[in-house]
């Protein structure tokens, strides 16, 4: 081999070796990123499940309170209807 060819090969080996090392580093780092992303995904899924349970409990509590308030309102409307009927009856008697 001529000295120029050896020099060209030597100049080409350096950048190629650097590219291979960088590529391996990217692959290694990408594996760590994937692991972190899967951990984050698991944490988000757990948080979502927890929030769903809390919202379901709150929803049931609110529905129970609304049923109680509805019963009270219906009782008040019935009372008001009875009073109004009684007042109408008294008005007929007076006329």
Phi and psi restraints in degrees (range 20) as a CNS / XPLOR table:
assign (resid 1 and name C) (resid 2 and name N)
       (resid 2 and name CA) (resid 2 and name C) 1.0 -80.5 20.0 2
assign (resid 2 and name N) (resid 2 and name CA)
       (resid 2 and name C) (resid 3 and name N) 1.0 155.0 20.0 2
assign (resid 2 and name C) (resid 3 and name N)
       (resid 3 and name CA) (resid 3 and name C) 1.0 -62.2 20.0 2
assign (resid 3 and name N) (resid 3 and name CA)
       (resid 3 and name C) (resid 4 and name N) 1.0 -31.1 20.0 2
assign (resid 3 and name C) (resid 4 and name N)
       (resid 4 and name CA) (resid 4 and name C) 1.0 -67.1 20.0 2
assign (resid 4 and name N) (resid 4 and name CA)
       (resid 4 and name C) (resid 5 and name N) 1.0 -37.3 20.0 2
assign (resid 4 and name C) (resid 5 and name N)
       (resid 5 and name CA) (resid 5 and name C) 1.0 -67.3 20.0 2
assign (resid 5 and name N) (resid 5 and name CA)
       (resid 5 and name C) (resid 6 and name N) 1.0 -41.0 20.0 2
assign (resid 5 and name C) (resid 6 and name N)
       (resid 6 and name CA) (resid 6 and name C) 1.0 -64.2 20.0 2
assign (resid 6 and name N) (resid 6 and name CA)
       (resid 6 and name C) (resid 7 and name N) 1.0 -39.8 20.0 2
assign (resid 6 and name C) (resid 7 and name N)
       (resid 7 and name CA) (resid 7 and name C) 1.0 -65.6 20.0 2
assign (resid 7 and name N) (resid 7 and name CA)
       (resid 7 and name C) (resid 8 and name N) 1.0 -40.9 20.0 2
assign (resid 7 and name C) (resid 8 and name N)
       (resid 8 and name CA) (resid 8 and name C) 1.0 -64.7 20.0 2
assign (resid 8 and name N) (resid 8 and name CA)
       (resid 8 and name C) (resid 9 and name N) 1.0 -41.6 20.0 2
assign (resid 8 and name C) (resid 9 and name N)
       (resid 9 and name CA) (resid 9 and name C) 1.0 -64.2 20.0 2
assign (resid 9 and name N) (resid 9 and name CA)
       (resid 9 and name C) (resid 10 and name N) 1.0 -42.5 20.0 2
assign (resid 9 and name C) (resid 10 and name N)
       (resid 10 and name CA) (resid 10 and name C) 1.0 -63.3 20.0 2
assign (resid 10 and name N) (resid 10 and name CA)
       (resid 10 and name C) (resid 11 and name N) 1.0 -39.3 20.0 2
assign (resid 10 and name C) (resid 11 and name N)
       (resid 11 and name CA) (resid 11 and name C) 1.0 -70.7 20.0 2
assign (resid 11 and name N) (resid 11 and name CA)
       (resid 11 and name C) (resid 12 and name N) 1.0 -29.6 20.0 2
assign (resid 11 and name C) (resid 12 and name N)
       (resid 12 and name CA) (resid 12 and name C) 1.0 -80.8 20.0 2
assign (resid 12 and name N) (resid 12 and name CA)
       (resid 12 and name C) (resid 13 and name N) 1.0 -31.9 20.0 2
assign (resid 12 and name C) (resid 13 and name N)
       (resid 13 and name CA) (resid 13 and name C) 1.0 -66.4 20.0 2
assign (resid 13 and name N) (resid 13 and name CA)
       (resid 13 and name C) (resid 14 and name N) 1.0 -38.1 20.0 2
assign (resid 13 and name C) (resid 14 and name N)
       (resid 14 and name CA) (resid 14 and name C) 1.0 -59.7 20.0 2
assign (resid 14 and name N) (resid 14 and name CA)
       (resid 14 and name C) (resid 15 and name N) 1.0 -55.9 20.0 2
assign (resid 14 and name C) (resid 15 and name N)
       (resid 15 and name CA) (resid 15 and name C) 1.0 -64.8 20.0 2
assign (resid 15 and name N) (resid 15 and name CA)
       (resid 15 and name C) (resid 16 and name N) 1.0 -36.5 20.0 2
assign (resid 15 and name C) (resid 16 and name N)
       (resid 16 and name CA) (resid 16 and name C) 1.0 -64.3 20.0 2
assign (resid 16 and name N) (resid 16 and name CA)
       (resid 16 and name C) (resid 17 and name N) 1.0 -44.4 20.0 2
assign (resid 16 and name C) (resid 17 and name N)
       (resid 17 and name CA) (resid 17 and name C) 1.0 -61.7 20.0 2
assign (resid 17 and name N) (resid 17 and name CA)
       (resid 17 and name C) (resid 18 and name N) 1.0 -40.8 20.0 2
assign (resid 17 and name C) (resid 18 and name N)
       (resid 18 and name CA) (resid 18 and name C) 1.0 -62.9 20.0 2
assign (resid 18 and name N) (resid 18 and name CA)
       (resid 18 and name C) (resid 19 and name N) 1.0 -43.2 20.0 2
assign (resid 18 and name C) (resid 19 and name N)
       (resid 19 and name CA) (resid 19 and name C) 1.0 -62.9 20.0 2
assign (resid 19 and name N) (resid 19 and name CA)
       (resid 19 and name C) (resid 20 and name N) 1.0 -39.2 20.0 2
assign (resid 19 and name C) (resid 20 and name N)
       (resid 20 and name CA) (resid 20 and name C) 1.0 -65.0 20.0 2
assign (resid 20 and name N) (resid 20 and name CA)
       (resid 20 and name C) (resid 21 and name N) 1.0 -43.8 20.0 2
assign (resid 20 and name C) (resid 21 and name N)
       (resid 21 and name CA) (resid 21 and name C) 1.0 -63.6 20.0 2
assign (resid 21 and name N) (resid 21 and name CA)
       (resid 21 and name C) (resid 22 and name N) 1.0 -43.1 20.0 2
assign (resid 21 and name C) (resid 22 and name N)
       (resid 22 and name CA) (resid 22 and name C) 1.0 -64.0 20.0 2
assign (resid 22 and name N) (resid 22 and name CA)
       (resid 22 and name C) (resid 23 and name N) 1.0 -43.4 20.0 2
assign (resid 22 and name C) (resid 23 and name N)
       (resid 23 and name CA) (resid 23 and name C) 1.0 -60.3 20.0 2
assign (resid 23 and name N) (resid 23 and name CA)
       (resid 23 and name C) (resid 24 and name N) 1.0 -45.3 20.0 2
assign (resid 23 and name C) (resid 24 and name N)
       (resid 24 and name CA) (resid 24 and name C) 1.0 -63.3 20.0 2
assign (resid 24 and name N) (resid 24 and name CA)
       (resid 24 and name C) (resid 25 and name N) 1.0 -38.5 20.0 2
assign (resid 24 and name C) (resid 25 and name N)
       (resid 25 and name CA) (resid 25 and name C) 1.0 -63.3 20.0 2
assign (resid 25 and name N) (resid 25 and name CA)
       (resid 25 and name C) (resid 26 and name N) 1.0 -40.9 20.0 2
assign (resid 25 and name C) (resid 26 and name N)
       (resid 26 and name CA) (resid 26 and name C) 1.0 -64.8 20.0 2
assign (resid 26 and name N) (resid 26 and name CA)
       (resid 26 and name C) (resid 27 and name N) 1.0 -43.9 20.0 2
assign (resid 26 and name C) (resid 27 and name N)
       (resid 27 and name CA) (resid 27 and name C) 1.0 -61.5 20.0 2
assign (resid 27 and name N) (resid 27 and name CA)
       (resid 27 and name C) (resid 28 and name N) 1.0 -43.7 20.0 2
assign (resid 27 and name C) (resid 28 and name N)
       (resid 28 and name CA) (resid 28 and name C) 1.0 -63.4 20.0 2
assign (resid 28 and name N) (resid 28 and name CA)
       (resid 28 and name C) (resid 29 and name N) 1.0 -44.8 20.0 2
assign (resid 28 and name C) (resid 29 and name N)
       (resid 29 and name CA) (resid 29 and name C) 1.0 -67.1 20.0 2
assign (resid 29 and name N) (resid 29 and name CA)
       (resid 29 and name C) (resid 30 and name N) 1.0 -36.6 20.0 2
assign (resid 29 and name C) (resid 30 and name N)
       (resid 30 and name CA) (resid 30 and name C) 1.0 -63.3 20.0 2
assign (resid 30 and name N) (resid 30 and name CA)
       (resid 30 and name C) (resid 31 and name N) 1.0 -35.9 20.0 2
assign (resid 30 and name C) (resid 31 and name N)
       (resid 31 and name CA) (resid 31 and name C) 1.0 -63.5 20.0 2
assign (resid 31 and name N) (resid 31 and name CA)
       (resid 31 and name C) (resid 32 and name N) 1.0 -40.4 20.0 2
assign (resid 31 and name C) (resid 32 and name N)
       (resid 32 and name CA) (resid 32 and name C) 1.0 -67.5 20.0 2
assign (resid 32 and name N) (resid 32 and name CA)
       (resid 32 and name C) (resid 33 and name N) 1.0 -38.9 20.0 2
assign (resid 32 and name C) (resid 33 and name N)
       (resid 33 and name CA) (resid 33 and name C) 1.0 -65.0 20.0 2
assign (resid 33 and name N) (resid 33 and name CA)
       (resid 33 and name C) (resid 34 and name N) 1.0 -42.1 20.0 2
assign (resid 33 and name C) (resid 34 and name N)
       (resid 34 and name CA) (resid 34 and name C) 1.0 -60.6 20.0 2
assign (resid 34 and name N) (resid 34 and name CA)
       (resid 34 and name C) (resid 35 and name N) 1.0 -40.3 20.0 2
assign (resid 34 and name C) (resid 35 and name N)
       (resid 35 and name CA) (resid 35 and name C) 1.0 -64.0 20.0 2
assign (resid 35 and name N) (resid 35 and name CA)
       (resid 35 and name C) (resid 36 and name N) 1.0 -43.7 20.0 2
assign (resid 35 and name C) (resid 36 and name N)
       (resid 36 and name CA) (resid 36 and name C) 1.0 -65.4 20.0 2
assign (resid 36 and name N) (resid 36 and name CA)
       (resid 36 and name C) (resid 37 and name N) 1.0 -38.7 20.0 2
assign (resid 36 and name C) (resid 37 and name N)
       (resid 37 and name CA) (resid 37 and name C) 1.0 -65.4 20.0 2
assign (resid 37 and name N) (resid 37 and name CA)
       (resid 37 and name C) (resid 38 and name N) 1.0 -41.7 20.0 2
assign (resid 37 and name C) (resid 38 and name N)
       (resid 38 and name CA) (resid 38 and name C) 1.0 -66.1 20.0 2
assign (resid 38 and name N) (resid 38 and name CA)
       (resid 38 and name C) (resid 39 and name N) 1.0 -37.7 20.0 2
assign (resid 38 and name C) (resid 39 and name N)
       (resid 39 and name CA) (resid 39 and name C) 1.0 -62.6 20.0 2
assign (resid 39 and name N) (resid 39 and name CA)
       (resid 39 and name C) (resid 40 and name N) 1.0 -44.1 20.0 2
assign (resid 39 and name C) (resid 40 and name N)
       (resid 40 and name CA) (resid 40 and name C) 1.0 -64.1 20.0 2
assign (resid 40 and name N) (resid 40 and name CA)
       (resid 40 and name C) (resid 41 and name N) 1.0 -40.1 20.0 2
assign (resid 40 and name C) (resid 41 and name N)
       (resid 41 and name CA) (resid 41 and name C) 1.0 -62.2 20.0 2
assign (resid 41 and name N) (resid 41 and name CA)
       (resid 41 and name C) (resid 42 and name N) 1.0 -40.7 20.0 2
assign (resid 41 and name C) (resid 42 and name N)
       (resid 42 and name CA) (resid 42 and name C) 1.0 -64.3 20.0 2
assign (resid 42 and name N) (resid 42 and name CA)
       (resid 42 and name C) (resid 43 and name N) 1.0 -43.6 20.0 2
assign (resid 42 and name C) (resid 43 and name N)
       (resid 43 and name CA) (resid 43 and name C) 1.0 -63.8 20.0 2
assign (resid 43 and name N) (resid 43 and name CA)
       (resid 43 and name C) (resid 44 and name N) 1.0 -40.5 20.0 2
assign (resid 43 and name C) (resid 44 and name N)
       (resid 44 and name CA) (resid 44 and name C) 1.0 -66.2 20.0 2
assign (resid 44 and name N) (resid 44 and name CA)
       (resid 44 and name C) (resid 45 and name N) 1.0 -40.2 20.0 2
assign (resid 44 and name C) (resid 45 and name N)
       (resid 45 and name CA) (resid 45 and name C) 1.0 -62.7 20.0 2
assign (resid 45 and name N) (resid 45 and name CA)
       (resid 45 and name C) (resid 46 and name N) 1.0 -43.0 20.0 2
assign (resid 45 and name C) (resid 46 and name N)
       (resid 46 and name CA) (resid 46 and name C) 1.0 -62.9 20.0 2
assign (resid 46 and name N) (resid 46 and name CA)
       (resid 46 and name C) (resid 47 and name N) 1.0 -42.5 20.0 2
assign (resid 46 and name C) (resid 47 and name N)
       (resid 47 and name CA) (resid 47 and name C) 1.0 -64.2 20.0 2
assign (resid 47 and name N) (resid 47 and name CA)
       (resid 47 and name C) (resid 48 and name N) 1.0 -40.6 20.0 2
assign (resid 47 and name C) (resid 48 and name N)
       (resid 48 and name CA) (resid 48 and name C) 1.0 -63.8 20.0 2
assign (resid 48 and name N) (resid 48 and name CA)
       (resid 48 and name C) (resid 49 and name N) 1.0 -43.8 20.0 2
assign (resid 48 and name C) (resid 49 and name N)
       (resid 49 and name CA) (resid 49 and name C) 1.0 -61.0 20.0 2
assign (resid 49 and name N) (resid 49 and name CA)
       (resid 49 and name C) (resid 50 and name N) 1.0 -43.2 20.0 2
assign (resid 49 and name C) (resid 50 and name N)
       (resid 50 and name CA) (resid 50 and name C) 1.0 -62.1 20.0 2
assign (resid 50 and name N) (resid 50 and name CA)
       (resid 50 and name C) (resid 51 and name N) 1.0 -43.9 20.0 2
assign (resid 50 and name C) (resid 51 and name N)
       (resid 51 and name CA) (resid 51 and name C) 1.0 -66.6 20.0 2
assign (resid 51 and name N) (resid 51 and name CA)
       (resid 51 and name C) (resid 52 and name N) 1.0 -38.1 20.0 2
assign (resid 51 and name C) (resid 52 and name N)
       (resid 52 and name CA) (resid 52 and name C) 1.0 -60.7 20.0 2
assign (resid 52 and name N) (resid 52 and name CA)
       (resid 52 and name C) (resid 53 and name N) 1.0 -42.8 20.0 2
assign (resid 52 and name C) (resid 53 and name N)
       (resid 53 and name CA) (resid 53 and name C) 1.0 -64.2 20.0 2
assign (resid 53 and name N) (resid 53 and name CA)
       (resid 53 and name C) (resid 54 and name N) 1.0 -42.3 20.0 2
assign (resid 53 and name C) (resid 54 and name N)
       (resid 54 and name CA) (resid 54 and name C) 1.0 -64.7 20.0 2
assign (resid 54 and name N) (resid 54 and name CA)
       (resid 54 and name C) (resid 55 and name N) 1.0 -42.0 20.0 2
assign (resid 54 and name C) (resid 55 and name N)
       (resid 55 and name CA) (resid 55 and name C) 1.0 -66.1 20.0 2
assign (resid 55 and name N) (resid 55 and name CA)
       (resid 55 and name C) (resid 56 and name N) 1.0 -36.8 20.0 2
assign (resid 55 and name C) (resid 56 and name N)
       (resid 56 and name CA) (resid 56 and name C) 1.0 -64.0 20.0 2
assign (resid 56 and name N) (resid 56 and name CA)
       (resid 56 and name C) (resid 57 and name N) 1.0 -43.5 20.0 2
assign (resid 56 and name C) (resid 57 and name N)
       (resid 57 and name CA) (resid 57 and name C) 1.0 -62.5 20.0 2
assign (resid 57 and name N) (resid 57 and name CA)
       (resid 57 and name C) (resid 58 and name N) 1.0 -44.0 20.0 2
assign (resid 57 and name C) (resid 58 and name N)
       (resid 58 and name CA) (resid 58 and name C) 1.0 -64.3 20.0 2
assign (resid 58 and name N) (resid 58 and name CA)
       (resid 58 and name C) (resid 59 and name N) 1.0 -39.7 20.0 2
assign (resid 58 and name C) (resid 59 and name N)
       (resid 59 and name CA) (resid 59 and name C) 1.0 -62.4 20.0 2
assign (resid 59 and name N) (resid 59 and name CA)
       (resid 59 and name C) (resid 60 and name N) 1.0 -44.2 20.0 2
assign (resid 59 and name C) (resid 60 and name N)
       (resid 60 and name CA) (resid 60 and name C) 1.0 -64.3 20.0 2
assign (resid 60 and name N) (resid 60 and name CA)
       (resid 60 and name C) (resid 61 and name N) 1.0 -39.9 20.0 2
assign (resid 60 and name C) (resid 61 and name N)
       (resid 61 and name CA) (resid 61 and name C) 1.0 -62.5 20.0 2
assign (resid 61 and name N) (resid 61 and name CA)
       (resid 61 and name C) (resid 62 and name N) 1.0 -45.6 20.0 2
assign (resid 61 and name C) (resid 62 and name N)
       (resid 62 and name CA) (resid 62 and name C) 1.0 -64.5 20.0 2
assign (resid 62 and name N) (resid 62 and name CA)
       (resid 62 and name C) (resid 63 and name N) 1.0 -39.0 20.0 2
assign (resid 62 and name C) (resid 63 and name N)
       (resid 63 and name CA) (resid 63 and name C) 1.0 -63.4 20.0 2
assign (resid 63 and name N) (resid 63 and name CA)
       (resid 63 and name C) (resid 64 and name N) 1.0 -40.2 20.0 2
assign (resid 63 and name C) (resid 64 and name N)
       (resid 64 and name CA) (resid 64 and name C) 1.0 -64.0 20.0 2
assign (resid 64 and name N) (resid 64 and name CA)
       (resid 64 and name C) (resid 65 and name N) 1.0 -42.4 20.0 2
assign (resid 64 and name C) (resid 65 and name N)
       (resid 65 and name CA) (resid 65 and name C) 1.0 -65.9 20.0 2
assign (resid 65 and name N) (resid 65 and name CA)
       (resid 65 and name C) (resid 66 and name N) 1.0 -38.6 20.0 2
assign (resid 65 and name C) (resid 66 and name N)
       (resid 66 and name CA) (resid 66 and name C) 1.0 -66.2 20.0 2
assign (resid 66 and name N) (resid 66 and name CA)
       (resid 66 and name C) (resid 67 and name N) 1.0 -37.5 20.0 2
assign (resid 66 and name C) (resid 67 and name N)
       (resid 67 and name CA) (resid 67 and name C) 1.0 -62.9 20.0 2
assign (resid 67 and name N) (resid 67 and name CA)
       (resid 67 and name C) (resid 68 and name N) 1.0 -42.2 20.0 2
assign (resid 67 and name C) (resid 68 and name N)
       (resid 68 and name CA) (resid 68 and name C) 1.0 -64.7 20.0 2
assign (resid 68 and name N) (resid 68 and name CA)
       (resid 68 and name C) (resid 69 and name N) 1.0 -44.3 20.0 2
assign (resid 68 and name C) (resid 69 and name N)
       (resid 69 and name CA) (resid 69 and name C) 1.0 -65.5 20.0 2
assign (resid 69 and name N) (resid 69 and name CA)
       (resid 69 and name C) (resid 70 and name N) 1.0 -36.3 20.0 2
assign (resid 69 and name C) (resid 70 and name N)
       (resid 70 and name CA) (resid 70 and name C) 1.0 -64.0 20.0 2
assign (resid 70 and name N) (resid 70 and name CA)
       (resid 70 and name C) (resid 71 and name N) 1.0 -42.2 20.0 2
assign (resid 70 and name C) (resid 71 and name N)
       (resid 71 and name CA) (resid 71 and name C) 1.0 -61.8 20.0 2
assign (resid 71 and name N) (resid 71 and name CA)
       (resid 71 and name C) (resid 72 and name N) 1.0 -43.2 20.0 2
assign (resid 71 and name C) (resid 72 and name N)
       (resid 72 and name CA) (resid 72 and name C) 1.0 -63.2 20.0 2
assign (resid 72 and name N) (resid 72 and name CA)
       (resid 72 and name C) (resid 73 and name N) 1.0 -42.8 20.0 2
assign (resid 72 and name C) (resid 73 and name N)
       (resid 73 and name CA) (resid 73 and name C) 1.0 -64.4 20.0 2
assign (resid 73 and name N) (resid 73 and name CA)
       (resid 73 and name C) (resid 74 and name N) 1.0 -41.6 20.0 2
assign (resid 73 and name C) (resid 74 and name N)
       (resid 74 and name CA) (resid 74 and name C) 1.0 -62.7 20.0 2
assign (resid 74 and name N) (resid 74 and name CA)
       (resid 74 and name C) (resid 75 and name N) 1.0 -39.2 20.0 2
assign (resid 74 and name C) (resid 75 and name N)
       (resid 75 and name CA) (resid 75 and name C) 1.0 -64.7 20.0 2
assign (resid 75 and name N) (resid 75 and name CA)
       (resid 75 and name C) (resid 76 and name N) 1.0 -41.1 20.0 2
assign (resid 75 and name C) (resid 76 and name N)
       (resid 76 and name CA) (resid 76 and name C) 1.0 -65.4 20.0 2
assign (resid 76 and name N) (resid 76 and name CA)
       (resid 76 and name C) (resid 77 and name N) 1.0 -41.9 20.0 2
assign (resid 76 and name C) (resid 77 and name N)
       (resid 77 and name CA) (resid 77 and name C) 1.0 -64.1 20.0 2
assign (resid 77 and name N) (resid 77 and name CA)
       (resid 77 and name C) (resid 78 and name N) 1.0 -39.2 20.0 2
assign (resid 77 and name C) (resid 78 and name N)
       (resid 78 and name CA) (resid 78 and name C) 1.0 -63.5 20.0 2
assign (resid 78 and name N) (resid 78 and name CA)
       (resid 78 and name C) (resid 79 and name N) 1.0 -41.7 20.0 2
assign (resid 78 and name C) (resid 79 and name N)
       (resid 79 and name CA) (resid 79 and name C) 1.0 -62.8 20.0 2
assign (resid 79 and name N) (resid 79 and name CA)
       (resid 79 and name C) (resid 80 and name N) 1.0 -45.1 20.0 2
assign (resid 79 and name C) (resid 80 and name N)
       (resid 80 and name CA) (resid 80 and name C) 1.0 -63.9 20.0 2
assign (resid 80 and name N) (resid 80 and name CA)
       (resid 80 and name C) (resid 81 and name N) 1.0 -38.2 20.0 2
assign (resid 80 and name C) (resid 81 and name N)
       (resid 81 and name CA) (resid 81 and name C) 1.0 -64.6 20.0 2
assign (resid 81 and name N) (resid 81 and name CA)
       (resid 81 and name C) (resid 82 and name N) 1.0 -41.0 20.0 2
assign (resid 81 and name C) (resid 82 and name N)
       (resid 82 and name CA) (resid 82 and name C) 1.0 -63.5 20.0 2
assign (resid 82 and name N) (resid 82 and name CA)
       (resid 82 and name C) (resid 83 and name N) 1.0 -42.7 20.0 2
assign (resid 82 and name C) (resid 83 and name N)
       (resid 83 and name CA) (resid 83 and name C) 1.0 -62.9 20.0 2
assign (resid 83 and name N) (resid 83 and name CA)
       (resid 83 and name C) (resid 84 and name N) 1.0 -44.6 20.0 2
assign (resid 83 and name C) (resid 84 and name N)
       (resid 84 and name CA) (resid 84 and name C) 1.0 -63.5 20.0 2
assign (resid 84 and name N) (resid 84 and name CA)
       (resid 84 and name C) (resid 85 and name N) 1.0 -42.1 20.0 2
assign (resid 84 and name C) (resid 85 and name N)
       (resid 85 and name CA) (resid 85 and name C) 1.0 -62.3 20.0 2
assign (resid 85 and name N) (resid 85 and name CA)
       (resid 85 and name C) (resid 86 and name N) 1.0 -42.0 20.0 2
assign (resid 85 and name C) (resid 86 and name N)
       (resid 86 and name CA) (resid 86 and name C) 1.0 -64.5 20.0 2
assign (resid 86 and name N) (resid 86 and name CA)
       (resid 86 and name C) (resid 87 and name N) 1.0 -41.6 20.0 2
assign (resid 86 and name C) (resid 87 and name N)
       (resid 87 and name CA) (resid 87 and name C) 1.0 -65.3 20.0 2
assign (resid 87 and name N) (resid 87 and name CA)
       (resid 87 and name C) (resid 88 and name N) 1.0 -39.4 20.0 2
assign (resid 87 and name C) (resid 88 and name N)
       (resid 88 and name CA) (resid 88 and name C) 1.0 -63.8 20.0 2
assign (resid 88 and name N) (resid 88 and name CA)
       (resid 88 and name C) (resid 89 and name N) 1.0 -40.6 20.0 2
assign (resid 88 and name C) (resid 89 and name N)
       (resid 89 and name CA) (resid 89 and name C) 1.0 -65.1 20.0 2
assign (resid 89 and name N) (resid 89 and name CA)
       (resid 89 and name C) (resid 90 and name N) 1.0 -41.2 20.0 2
assign (resid 89 and name C) (resid 90 and name N)
       (resid 90 and name CA) (resid 90 and name C) 1.0 -67.1 20.0 2
assign (resid 90 and name N) (resid 90 and name CA)
       (resid 90 and name C) (resid 91 and name N) 1.0 -34.1 20.0 2
assign (resid 90 and name C) (resid 91 and name N)
       (resid 91 and name CA) (resid 91 and name C) 1.0 -67.4 20.0 2
assign (resid 91 and name N) (resid 91 and name CA)
       (resid 91 and name C) (resid 92 and name N) 1.0 -38.8 20.0 2
assign (resid 91 and name C) (resid 92 and name N)
       (resid 92 and name CA) (resid 92 and name C) 1.0 -66.0 20.0 2
assign (resid 92 and name N) (resid 92 and name CA)
       (resid 92 and name C) (resid 93 and name N) 1.0 -36.0 20.0 2
assign (resid 92 and name C) (resid 93 and name N)
       (resid 93 and name CA) (resid 93 and name C) 1.0 -67.6 20.0 2
assign (resid 93 and name N) (resid 93 and name CA)
       (resid 93 and name C) (resid 94 and name N) 1.0 -40.5 20.0 2
assign (resid 93 and name C) (resid 94 and name N)
       (resid 94 and name CA) (resid 94 and name C) 1.0 -68.2 20.0 2
assign (resid 94 and name N) (resid 94 and name CA)
       (resid 94 and name C) (resid 95 and name N) 1.0 -37.0 20.0 2
